């Protein structure tokens, strides 16, 4: 039997890798990593990891158990609003009234509580108030065929005005042991409000990706003409998604009252910007037809972590909206490269 040829310096004894040695394999992997569309899809999760590492290096308390619990509780309201916003954006629209609808729902809750209504009734009234605002807007957009932007901009003003008129511009204190437990306690390190927000996100994911309704929503946003040709009622879809957004704004109102212990007529407009920002960061296409639920949830966590980290570093609150705005513009730029 012949012996194998001796090894030479230019022929190392290394077996060839049939995968890595395929022509174009390494360039393909490099192209995948450098593909901007990949980063557009993963902007929120990757940004969240980078943000956590950077702020932890700059302040060791950022990832402490207490601070993480506080950030999750603070993010719960934004997560709920962002999920509702996702349904509107998935159809190619936008809901500019989410923050004002939440404020209106909180005022309705507070007034009912002040009149002696049971807590469950107060919660139902807050949900009904949000649902009513969303349903009216959806009907005007869907049946009236008026641009989403104009309708929800008007809805923003109407809901804010109603909150001031009904409350006479005065906050109402809400003292409830149940709401206090809801906002401060939980299961282990996870607060009840966080569990509720995650449950909403899970249900929304099932509704959007595992039901016929969700398929119709994405179809209506992706190609309205094709959706109409297949028998999908765009008017009904538009009405439904804004009703969902309004209902979730009513739920956010309950969480807001539980957190601050009062219903205040002042509009929380920062929630509007952040809800849109979370959706954009999450990879949802502003043109419609492309959506995800996990993305906006990660986007909400990222924005909450950004604000929290800047506060820990002693950055003035006046500069924090500048940072949020810059992140939103960058995320919007990345969405141009989505496939």
C-alpha positions as semicolon CSV with decimal commas, in nm:
position;residue;x (nm);y (nm);z (nm)
1;X;0,000;0,000;0,000
2;X;0,146;0,334;-0,104
3;X;0,223;0,584;0,173
4;X;0,062;0,930;0,159
5;X;0,271;1,211;0,011
6;X;0,473;1,413;0,261
7;X;0,330;1,741;0,386
8;X;0,478;2,063;0,259
9;X;0,473;2,407;0,416
10;X;0,232;2,529;0,148
11;X;-0,002;2,231;0,194
12;X;-0,114;2,213;0,559
13;X;-0,285;1,902;0,687
14;X;-0,629;2,063;0,717
15;X;-0,937;1,902;0,574
16;X;-1,137;2,127;0,347
17;X;-1,470;2,257;0,479
18;X;-1,731;2,172;0,220
19;X;-1,957;2,456;0,347
20;X;-1,716;2,744;0,394
21;X;-1,519;2,657;0,082
22;X;-1,820;2,684;-0,144
23;X;-1,770;2,962;-0,398
24;X;-1,939;3,285;-0,286
25;X;-2,031;3,149;0,059
26;X;-1,827;3,398;0,260
27;X;-1,916;3,698;0,042
28;X;-2,283;3,601;0,081
29;X;-2,252;3,597;0,460
30;X;-2,073;3,931;0,456
31;X;-2,339;4,076;0,229
32;X;-2,607;3,956;0,469
33;X;-2,440;4,126;0,764
34;X;-2,389;4,450;0,574
35;X;-2,742;4,446;0,432
36;X;-2,915;4,762;0,558
37;X;-3,257;4,596;0,537
38;X;-3,145;4,345;0,803
39;X;-3,064;4,626;1,044
40;X;-3,394;4,794;0,962
41;X;-3,580;4,481;1,069
42;X;-3,376;4,435;1,388
43;X;-3,331;4,803;1,481
44;X;-3,525;4,782;1,809
45;X;-3,377;4,458;1,953
46;X;-3,021;4,545;1,852
47;X;-3,062;4,902;1,975
48;X;-3,201;4,776;2,305
49;X;-2,898;4,553;2,362
50;X;-2,651;4,830;2,270
51;X;-2,835;5,078;2,491
52;X;-2,828;4,838;2,788
53;X;-2,455;4,775;2,751
54;X;-2,363;5,142;2,711
55;X;-2,574;5,271;3,001
56;X;-2,460;4,987;3,228
57;X;-2,098;5,078;3,161
58;X;-2,172;5,443;3,237
59;X;-2,392;5,377;3,541
60;X;-2,386;5,043;3,721
61;X;-2,739;5,086;3,857
62;X;-2,901;5,079;3,513
63;X;-2,941;4,699;3,504
64;X;-3,006;4,663;3,876
65;X;-3,319;4,464;3,961
66;X;-3,499;4,766;4,105
67;X;-3,431;4,986;3,805
68;X;-3,526;4,716;3,554
69;X;-3,857;4,663;3,737
70;X;-3,921;5,038;3,733
71;X;-3,847;5,058;3,359
72;X;-4,079;4,768;3,279
73;X;-4,364;4,926;3,476
74;X;-4,301;5,261;3,308
75;X;-4,301;5,094;2,965
76;X;-4,632;4,909;3,016
77;X;-4,852;5,203;2,913
78;X;-4,640;5,274;2,604
79;X;-4,648;4,906;2,505
80;X;-5,029;4,903;2,511
81;X;-5,052;5,227;2,308
82;X;-4,791;5,105;2,060
83;X;-4,979;4,781;1,998
84;X;-5,292;4,979;1,917
85;X;-5,093;5,214;1,695
86;X;-4,951;4,914;1,509
87;X;-5,297;4,811;1,384
88;X;-5,358;5,158;1,241
89;X;-5,014;5,183;1,078
90;X;-5,045;4,831;0,934
91;X;-5,329;4,959;0,714
92;X;-5,119;5,252;0,593
93;X;-5,276;5,497;0,836
94;X;-5,180;5,654;1,167
95;X;-5,364;5,735;1,490
96;X;-5,260;6,077;1,619
97;X;-5,525;6,071;1,891
98;X;-5,396;5,786;2,110
99;X;-5,259;6,013;2,384
100;X;-5,565;6,240;2,391
101;X;-5,799;5,940;2,386
102;X;-5,608;5,795;2,681
103;X;-5,645;6,126;2,867
104;X;-6,019;6,138;2,791
105;X;-6,061;5,780;2,914
106;X;-5,874;5,866;3,235
107;X;-6,101;6,166;3,296
108;X;-6,412;5,952;3,245
109;X;-6,268;5,699;3,491
110;X;-6,196;5,969;3,749
111;X;-6,538;6,134;3,724
112;X;-6,717;5,802;3,758
113;X;-6,504;5,715;4,059
114;X;-6,577;6,053;4,218
115;X;-6,950;5,987;4,175
116;X;-6,915;5,666;4,375
117;X;-6,930;5,417;4,087
118;X;-6,777;5,074;4,159
119;X;-6,425;5,023;4,030
120;X;-6,526;4,767;3,762
121;X;-6,780;5,016;3,626
122;X;-6,515;5,289;3,616
123;X;-6,285;5,057;3,419
124;X;-6,561;4,967;3,175
125;X;-6,646;5,335;3,123
126;X;-6,283;5,418;3,049
127;X;-6,268;5,135;2,796
128;X;-6,598;5,246;2,644
129;X;-6,478;5,607;2,615
130;X;-6,166;5,499;2,428
131;X;-6,363;5,260;2,209
132;X;-6,614;5,532;2,124
133;X;-6,346;5,776;2,011
134;X;-6,172;5,510;1,803
135;X;-6,497;5,383;1,652
136;X;-6,611;5,730;1,544
137;X;-6,273;5,800;1,386
138;X;-6,275;5,464;1,210
139;X;-6,621;5,527;1,066
140;X;-6,520;5,870;0,940
141;X;-6,201;5,731;0,784
142;X;-6,360;5,416;0,644
143;X;-6,705;5,532;0,541
144;X;-6,627;5,898;0,484
145;X;-6,304;5,819;0,299
146;X;-6,117;6,104;0,465
147;X;-5,742;6,084;0,519
148;X;-5,643;5,915;0,846
149;X;-5,404;6,195;0,933
150;X;-5,673;6,465;0,917
151;X;-5,937;6,263;1,101
152;X;-5,713;6,158;1,389
153;X;-5,563;6,507;1,412
154;X;-5,915;6,634;1,461
155;X;-5,980;6,350;1,704
156;X;-5,675;6,459;1,902
157;X;-5,820;6,807;1,945
158;X;-6,174;6,687;2,020
159;X;-6,065;6,431;2,281
160;X;-5,835;6,682;2,452
161;X;-6,109;6,944;2,454
162;X;-6,368;6,704;2,592
163;X;-6,131;6,602;2,870
164;X;-6,093;6,966;2,973
165;X;-6,463;7,047;2,942
166;X;-6,588;6,743;3,132
167;X;-6,334;6,781;3,412
168;X;-6,347;7,162;3,419
169;X;-5,970;7,148;3,387
170;X;-5,929;6,994;3,733
171;X;-5,765;6,660;3,821
172;X;-5,951;6,399;4,025
173;X;-5,771;6,201;4,293
174;X;-5,830;5,827;4,275
175;X;-5,743;5,629;4,588
176;X;-5,794;5,259;4,535
177;X;-5,610;4,971;4,705
178;X;-5,670;4,756;4,397
179;X;-5,514;5,011;4,159
180;X;-5,227;5,060;4,403
181;X;-5,154;4,686;4,400
182;X;-5,190;4,681;4,022
183;X;-4,923;4,946;3,978
184;X;-4,680;4,843;4,254
185;X;-4,704;4,465;4,294
186;X;-4,665;4,165;4,069
187;X;-4,559;3,806;4,030
188;X;-4,197;3,784;4,139
189;X;-3,997;4,061;3,970
190;X;-4,263;4,118;3,702
191;X;-4,531;4,373;3,782
192;X;-4,900;4,317;3,716
193;X;-4,908;4,604;3,466
194;X;-4,621;4,442;3,276
195;X;-4,804;4,109;3,268
196;X;-5,116;4,285;3,141
197;X;-4,920;4,465;2,868
198;X;-4,754;4,141;2,757
199;X;-5,093;3,967;2,750
200;X;-5,224;4,245;2,524
201;X;-4,922;4,205;2,295
202;X;-4,970;3,827;2,278
203;X;-5,339;3,858;2,193
204;X;-5,260;4,120;1,932
205;X;-5,000;3,891;1,775
206;X;-5,252;3,608;1,750
207;X;-5,515;3,842;1,607
208;X;-5,281;3,994;1,348
209;X;-5,100;3,681;1,230
210;X;-5,327;3,386;1,304
211;X;-5,674;3,505;1,207
212;X;-5,849;3,598;0,885
213;X;-5,902;3,948;1,022
214;X;-5,526;3,999;1,058
215;X;-5,469;3,877;0,704
216;X;-5,725;4,130;0,581
217;X;-5,558;4,409;0,779
218;X;-5,218;4,343;0,622
219;X;-5,374;4,298;0,278
220;X;-5,559;4,630;0,308
221;X;-5,235;4,806;0,396
222;X;-5,019;4,628;0,139
223;X;-5,242;4,673;-0,165
224;X;-5,584;4,832;-0,113
225;X;-5,685;4,776;-0,475
226;X;-5,599;4,406;-0,465
227;X;-5,770;4,369;-0,127
228;X;-6,088;4,526;-0,263
229;X;-6,075;4,300;-0,568
230;X;-6,071;3,993;-0,342
231;X;-6,381;4,109;-0,154
232;X;-6,219;4,270;0,152
233;X;-6,414;4,570;0,283
234;X;-6,159;4,846;0,340
235;X;-6,420;5,053;0,525
236;X;-6,482;4,774;0,776
237;X;-6,109;4,712;0,824
238;X;-6,039;5,081;0,883
239;X;-6,327;5,105;1,130
240;X;-6,206;4,797;1,317
241;X;-5,839;4,897;1,350
242;X;-5,921;5,242;1,487
243;X;-6,173;5,088;1,724
244;X;-5,896;4,856;1,849
245;X;-5,658;5,149;1,888
246;X;-5,921;5,343;2,083
247;X;-6,002;5,045;2,305
248;X;-5,635;4,997;2,392
249;X;-5,606;5,371;2,463
250;X;-5,888;5,322;2,713
251;X;-5,695;5,036;2,873
252;X;-5,385;5,257;2,886
253;X;-5,598;5,517;3,064
254;X;-5,670;5,269;3,343
255;X;-5,300;5,191;3,377
256;X;-5,221;5,563;3,381
257;X;-5,470;5,631;3,661
258;X;-5,332;5,335;3,856
259;X;-4,979;5,467;3,819
260;X;-5,032;5,834;3,910
261;X;-5,328;5,791;4,145
262;X;-5,534;6,055;3,969
263;X;-5,706;6,142;3,643
264;X;-5,553;6,455;3,496
265;X;-5,696;6,653;3,202
266;X;-5,354;6,760;3,077
267;X;-5,278;6,579;2,750
268;X;-4,981;6,343;2,765
269;X;-4,857;6,426;2,416
270;X;-4,522;6,258;2,473
271;X;-4,704;5,926;2,455
272;X;-4,816;6,010;2,101
273;X;-4,462;6,069;1,975
274;X;-4,331;5,764;2,158
275;X;-4,606;5,533;2,031
276;X;-4,527;5,625;1,671
277;X;-4,155;5,601;1,745
278;X;-4,190;5,254;1,895
279;X;-4,382;5,135;1,589
280;X;-4,119;5,275;1,351
281;X;-3,836;5,132;1,558
282;X;-4,015;4,797;1,558
283;X;-3,989;4,769;1,182
284;X;-4,355;4,834;1,098
285;X;-4,382;4,992;0,753
286;X;-4,541;5,336;0,757
287;X;-4,672;5,256;0,409
288;X;-4,876;4,965;0,546
289;X;-4,884;4,595;0,468
290;X;-4,587;4,504;0,687
291;X;-4,618;4,472;1,064
292;X;-4,500;4,295;1,374
293;X;-4,602;4,306;1,739
294;X;-4,273;4,208;1,901
295;X;-4,095;4,493;1,723
296;X;-4,306;4,778;1,869
297;X;-4,285;4,614;2,213
298;X;-3,905;4,617;2,185
299;X;-3,923;4,974;2,055
300;X;-4,127;5,081;2,358
301;X;-3,873;4,920;2,590
302;X;-3,588;5,090;2,405
303;X;-3,745;5,437;2,433
304;X;-3,824;5,384;2,801
305;X;-3,469;5,262;2,864
306;X;-3,326;5,560;2,676
307;X;-3,518;5,808;2,889
308;X;-3,433;5,622;3,208
309;X;-3,064;5,598;3,122
310;X;-3,038;5,967;3,040
311;X;-3,206;6,049;3,371
312;X;-2,958;5,830;3,562
313;X;-2,673;6,014;3,389
314;X;-2,813;6,346;3,502
315;X;-2,902;6,467;3,153
316;X;-3,161;6,745;3,162
317;X;-3,514;6,638;3,074
318;X;-3,518;6,913;2,812
319;X;-3,262;6,722;2,607
320;X;-3,438;6,387;2,630
321;X;-3,697;6,458;2,355
322;X;-3,405;6,554;2,131
323;X;-3,252;6,209;2,179
324;X;-3,586;6,036;2,119
325;X;-3,645;6,240;1,805
326;X;-3,301;6,155;1,669
327;X;-3,363;5,784;1,726
328;X;-3,699;5,807;1,548
329;X;-3,548;5,981;1,243
330;X;-3,275;5,718;1,223
331;X;-3,530;5,437;1,246
332;X;-3,745;5,601;0,978
333;X;-3,439;5,626;0,756
334;X;-3,370;5,255;0,800
335;X;-3,726;5,165;0,702
336;X;-3,650;5,292;0,352
337;X;-3,436;4,985;0,300
338;X;-3,691;4,729;0,413
339;X;-3,775;4,463;0,159
